Amino acid sequence: MSATAGITANAQRVGDTFLVFELYYRITQVSPNKEAAVTTLPNYPLETYEVMNLYIFDKVYYKGGEYKVTAIDYNAFAMSRFFTSAIIPNSITSIRDRAFWDCHDLTSVTIPNSVTSIEYSAFRDCDGLTSITSKIEDVNSVTMEDDVFRGVDKKECILYVPAGKVDDYKNAEQWKEFINIKEISNATTSIKHTKLTNPIAVIGKNITISQVAGKNVKLYSLSGQMLYNIPMPKESVTLTVAQAGVYIVQVGNATRKVVVK
């Protein structure tokens, strides 16, 4: 899934940080290629936050330059309580030390095939995780530092992996500690066609579904790819998509198409 966003101004320097749609990014390289790392959430007053779904852009703009987002920075989201799911874009190559450490409210995360290293304690003590979707095809080529998944309940958390790769993950260090490893194809259920009557509001790239307490909420692309899987949210949930198009919202067994312009 691809997305671009940002602001425009002048000169660029390594180390500059800038805000794009509720996330800070840090410039890590300006030559020969422009690259950035997502670095943290804004330091807003706690009462202004709402639980959300973490969406990281694969490209951002700053001072007239386009930056490819290639890393999640050290401690970027450590101890955050403000998102329940995280979709990492296919531009990320490195998930750095303690990037998601101690995110107790995080229930699902998607790791793209682009990732080549996951550093020390990246997901340590994320004890609320119920599913990890890894799209990494060659799991043995990924550099894994110590304690990446320490504190994750590996009996309860389901690890979804690419088709035909279950045995590779069962034999790979740290990944093999998960008891329940399934192919991604088994994670995507067929979409039911009971009509959804819940109130839905689309503002920009945000889809807000109301009256969903106690029901699983899923969002699919029109081709049937599952983009979000939010178990048992509160009264409402807001899902951020990368681009305009038609999407399918599923609440329980009921579905409805929505258009994002």
Secondary structure per residue as TSV (DSSP state, phi and psi in degrees):
chain	resnum	aa	ss	phi	psi
A	1	M	-	360.0	133.5
A	2	S	-	-116.6	148.7
A	3	A	-	-154.3	150.6
A	4	T	E	-133.8	149.3
A	5	A	E	-164.0	165.0
A	6	G	E	148.1	-160.6
A	7	I	-	-133.2	168.0
A	8	T	-	-128.1	138.1
A	9	A	-	-158.7	-127.1
A	10	N	S	-121.3	-132.5
A	11	A	-	-51.5	152.3
A	12	Q	-	-125.7	142.0
A	13	R	-	-139.5	147.0
A	14	V	T	-60.1	132.6
A	15	G	T	100.9	-18.4
A	16	D	-	-59.1	138.7
A	17	T	E	-118.0	148.0
A	18	F	E	-152.5	154.7
A	19	L	E	-100.0	129.1
A	20	V	E	-133.8	113.6
A	21	F	T	44.7	60.9
A	22	E	T	74.9	10.0
A	23	L	E	-133.2	143.5
A	24	Y	E	-92.0	140.2
A	25	Y	E	-121.9	148.5
A	26	R	E	-122.5	130.5
A	27	I	E	-70.4	125.8
A	28	T	E	-109.8	-17.4
A	29	Q	E	-159.8	138.6
A	30	V	-	-117.4	-14.9
A	31	S	S	-151.0	140.3
A	32	P	S	-77.2	-20.0
A	33	N	S	-116.1	147.5
A	34	K	-	-87.1	122.1
A	35	E	E	-134.8	155.0
A	36	A	E	-144.4	161.3
A	37	A	E	-119.1	140.7
A	38	V	E	-76.3	131.6
A	39	T	E	-117.7	-32.6
A	40	T	E	-174.2	169.5
A	41	L	-	-84.1	153.1
A	42	P	-	-61.3	151.7
A	43	N	-	-88.1	61.9
A	44	Y	-	-78.8	159.6
A	45	P	-	-58.1	140.3
A	46	L	G	-54.3	-36.2
A	47	E	G	-70.1	-12.0
A	48	T	G	-88.4	-10.8
A	49	Y	-	-82.4	148.2
A	50	E	-	-126.0	149.7
A	51	V	-	-61.4	133.3
A	52	M	E	-138.6	-179.5
A	53	N	E	-106.9	127.8
A	54	L	E	-79.9	117.7
A	55	Y	E	-121.2	121.6
A	56	I	-	-103.1	129.0
A	57	F	-	-74.6	147.3
A	58	D	S	-86.6	-17.0
A	59	K	E	-139.3	141.2
A	60	V	E	-136.2	157.3
A	61	Y	E	-114.7	138.7
A	62	Y	E	-150.2	124.4
A	63	K	T	50.5	44.9
A	64	G	T	82.3	-3.4
A	65	G	E	-106.9	144.8
A	66	E	E	-98.2	125.3
A	67	Y	E	-115.0	129.4
A	68	K	E	-80.2	129.9
A	69	V	E	-88.2	111.1
A	70	T	E	-113.1	-7.3
A	71	A	E	-148.2	152.9
A	72	I	E	-104.5	121.0
A	73	D	-	-72.9	168.3
A	74	Y	T	-55.6	128.9
A	75	N	T	58.6	20.5
A	76	A	T	-52.4	-47.0
A	77	F	T	-123.0	19.3
A	78	A	T	-54.7	131.7
A	79	M	T	65.9	16.9
A	80	S	-	-71.0	146.1
A	81	R	-	-121.9	20.9
A	82	F	S	-116.4	12.0
A	83	F	E	-148.4	149.7
A	84	T	E	-108.3	-19.1
A	85	S	E	-140.8	153.9
A	86	A	E	-137.0	124.1
A	87	I	E	-109.4	115.9
A	88	I	-	-95.3	127.6
A	89	P	-	-72.4	163.3
A	90	N	T	-80.2	19.9
A	91	S	T	-102.9	-15.7
A	92	I	-	-75.8	127.1
A	93	T	-	-107.0	-24.8
A	94	S	E	-132.4	127.9
A	95	I	E	-107.2	110.3
A	96	R	-	-88.5	178.3
A	97	D	T	-46.1	127.2
A	98	R	T	54.3	29.6
A	99	A	T	-55.7	-41.8
A	100	F	T	-120.0	21.7
A	101	W	T	-55.5	132.7
A	102	D	T	65.2	30.1
A	103	C	-	-88.5	83.1
A	104	H	T	-65.7	-27.2
A	105	D	T	-86.0	-7.0
A	106	L	-	-72.3	120.7
A	107	T	-	-108.2	-24.5
A	108	S	E	-148.0	145.7
A	109	V	E	-144.2	142.6
A	110	T	E	-114.9	123.1
A	111	I	E	-107.8	122.5
A	112	P	-	-79.9	167.4
A	113	N	T	-68.7	-17.5
A	114	S	T	-71.3	-17.1
A	115	V	-	-68.4	129.1
A	116	T	-	-114.9	-14.6
A	117	S	E	-148.9	138.5
A	118	I	E	-125.8	117.3
A	119	E	-	-91.8	-179.0
A	120	Y	T	-48.5	124.6
A	121	S	T	56.6	31.1
A	122	A	T	-55.5	-41.3
A	123	F	T	-118.8	25.1
A	124	R	T	-61.3	137.4
A	125	D	T	61.5	23.7
A	126	C	-	-83.4	70.3
A	127	D	T	-79.3	-0.8
A	128	G	T	-92.7	-4.0
A	129	L	-	-62.8	126.9
A	130	T	-	-110.7	-18.0
A	131	S	E	-151.4	138.7
A	132	I	E	-123.8	123.6
A	133	T	E	-105.3	111.1
A	134	S	E	-104.0	121.1
A	135	K	-	-97.2	11.4
A	136	I	-	-69.6	119.0
A	137	E	S	-77.3	-44.8
A	138	D	-	-108.1	83.0
A	139	V	G	-64.3	-27.7
A	140	N	G	-75.6	-11.8
A	141	S	G	-88.6	-7.0
A	142	V	S	-87.3	129.8
A	143	T	E	-77.0	120.1
A	144	M	E	-115.2	114.6
A	145	E	-	-81.1	176.2
A	146	D	T	-65.2	149.8
A	147	D	T	60.5	31.1
A	148	V	T	-56.6	-44.5
A	149	F	T	-113.5	20.5
A	150	R	T	-60.9	131.9
A	151	G	T	91.6	-10.4
A	152	V	S	-77.6	137.1
A	153	D	-	-76.0	97.0
A	154	K	T	-78.5	-6.9
A	155	K	T	-84.4	-34.6
A	156	E	T	-96.0	-33.1
A	157	C	S	-76.7	124.5
A	158	I	E	-87.6	131.7
A	159	L	E	-102.7	114.4
A	160	Y	E	-96.8	132.8
A	161	V	E	-133.4	164.4
A	162	P	-	-59.9	154.3
A	163	A	T	-56.6	133.3
A	164	G	T	81.4	4.7
A	165	K	-	-111.8	7.5
A	166	V	H	-58.5	-47.1
A	167	D	H	-63.4	-36.0
A	168	D	H	-61.0	-43.8
A	169	Y	H	-70.3	-34.3
A	170	K	H	-67.3	-18.0
A	171	N	T	-109.1	0.5
A	172	A	S	-93.2	137.9
A	173	E	T	-55.8	139.4
A	174	Q	T	73.5	-49.6
A	175	W	G	-61.2	-36.2
A	176	K	G	-67.8	-10.7
A	177	E	G	-74.3	-16.0
A	178	F	-	-75.0	129.3
A	179	I	S	-74.9	-37.6
A	180	N	-	-112.0	98.9
A	181	I	E	-114.9	122.7
A	182	K	E	-129.1	158.7
A	183	E	E	-73.1	146.1
A	184	I	H	-57.4	-35.1
A	185	S	H	-58.3	-29.3
A	186	N	H	-77.3	-14.7
A	187	A	H	-83.3	-23.2
A	188	T	S	-93.9	106.0
A	189	T	-	-81.2	157.2
A	190	S	-	-66.3	144.2
A	191	I	-	-83.7	124.4
A	192	K	-	-75.4	165.9
A	193	H	-	-125.3	25.4
A	194	T	E	-70.5	134.0
A	195	K	E	-69.8	131.4
A	196	L	-	-87.4	128.8
A	197	T	-	-110.3	-0.2
A	198	N	S	-60.7	144.1
A	199	P	-	-62.4	132.8
A	200	I	E	-130.5	131.0
A	201	A	E	-120.4	133.4
A	202	V	E	-114.9	115.3
A	203	I	E	-126.1	113.2
A	204	G	T	61.3	-125.5
A	205	K	T	-99.3	13.2
A	206	N	E	-103.7	129.6
A	207	I	E	-112.0	115.1
A	208	T	E	-107.9	123.3
A	209	I	E	-111.7	127.5
A	210	S	E	-105.2	166.9
A	211	Q	S	57.6	48.8
A	212	V	-	-114.7	7.2
A	213	A	T	-54.6	129.4
A	214	G	T	82.1	6.0
A	215	K	S	-124.4	143.4
A	216	N	-	-71.2	138.1
A	217	V	E	-117.5	129.9
A	218	K	E	-130.1	150.5
A	219	L	E	-126.6	130.2
A	220	Y	E	-120.0	150.9
A	221	S	E	-74.0	168.2
A	222	L	T	-65.0	-22.7
A	223	S	T	-81.3	-5.7
A	224	G	S	100.3	1.9
A	225	Q	-	-72.8	128.5
A	226	M	E	-78.5	121.9
A	227	L	E	-98.6	-35.0
A	228	Y	E	-136.9	145.8
A	229	N	E	-140.1	100.8
A	230	I	E	-109.7	105.3
A	231	P	-	-78.9	126.6
A	232	M	S	50.2	60.4
A	233	P	-	-73.4	-178.4
A	234	K	-	-81.4	-151.8
A	235	E	S	-61.6	-34.5
A	236	S	E	-143.4	161.0
A	237	V	E	-143.3	141.4
A	238	T	E	-115.0	126.1
A	239	L	E	-112.8	132.0
A	240	T	E	-103.8	127.8
A	241	V	-	-108.1	163.7
A	242	A	S	-84.0	-30.1
A	243	Q	S	-152.6	166.3
A	244	A	S	-64.6	153.8
A	245	G	E	154.8	-172.9
A	246	V	E	-103.2	131.7
A	247	Y	E	-127.1	159.9
A	248	I	E	-116.5	119.9
A	249	V	E	-95.1	131.3
A	250	Q	E	-122.6	123.9
A	251	V	E	-121.1	113.6
A	252	G	T	64.2	-123.4
A	253	N	T	-105.5	7.7
A	254	A	E	-101.8	144.0
A	255	T	E	-131.4	161.7
A	256	R	E	-160.3	139.8
A	257	K	E	-83.4	140.2
A	258	V	E	-129.4	148.9
A	259	V	E	-110.8	125.7
A	260	V	E	-106.4	120.9
A	261	K	-	-98.6	360.0
